Amino acid sequence: MTDEIHPELLRKRRRRRIMIGSVVTSVVIVAVGCFGVVNHIDQKSLHRDDYRFAADSLFVGQCIKEIPDLEVITKVTAIACESPHNAEVVGNVRLDRTRPFPTQKELLDIQGTQCAEELQKWAPAFVDDETVNLGVLYPEQPAWNSGARTVTCFAAFTDGPRTGTLHR
C-alpha cells in the first residue's frame, strides 16, 4: 500500500482551499467596507448642530430650537445651547407605571408643581423670571401604552430666542 494521494483528490483539496480563501477574503472586504460606511456616517453626524428627538426623550440641559405651536408635539429639534434657541429642558418627571394616561389637568398640575421644582434645581435664578414659561412634553397614547412614562419639563422664552444655558 502506498501513501501517495491521488492527483484528483489533491486538485479537489486545492480547489476547496481556494474557495474557502475567496469566501473569507470577500467577507473581510465586505465587513471593512461596511465599517467604513458606518464610520463615515458617524463622523458626518458629529458635525451636525441640530438633531430631531422624540419629544419625550430629551435630557436635562438640551436646548430646543423651537417649540411648535401644536396641541401634541411629537418631535423637536435639539441644538447646541450656544446657538439661538427658544427653550431648554430643565427636568424629566418619571410617572408611575401603573398610572393611567394623564389628563390635561394632571399635565398642568405636573407643569405647575414638579416642573417648577425641576426649574428650581436646574436654574434657580430663573424661577421668578417673567420671560421664562414652563411647559411639558409627554408621550402620546401609543407610546404610553408601550410603557413610556417620562414627562419632559422645558423652559420656553417669551422674549425670543436666547443663546447659552439657564443652568447656573
Sequence and secondary structure as in RCSB ss.txt:
>XXXX:A:sequence
MTDEIHPELLRKRRRRRIMIGSVVTSVVIVAVGCFGVVNHIDQKSLHRDDYRFAADSLFVGQCIKEIPDLEVITK
VTAIACESPHNAEVVGNVRLDRTRPFPTQKELLDIQGTQCAEELQKWAPAFVDDETVNLGVLYPEQPAWNSGART
VTCFAAFTDGPRTGTLHR
>XXXX:A:secstr
      HHHHHHHHHHHHHHHHHHHHHHHHHHHHHHHHHHHHHHHHT SEEEEETTS  TT EES   S SS  E
EEEE TTS BSEEEEEEEE  TTS    HHHHHHHHHTHHHHHHHHH GGGTT TTEEEEEE   HHHHHTT  E
EEEEEEETT  B S S  
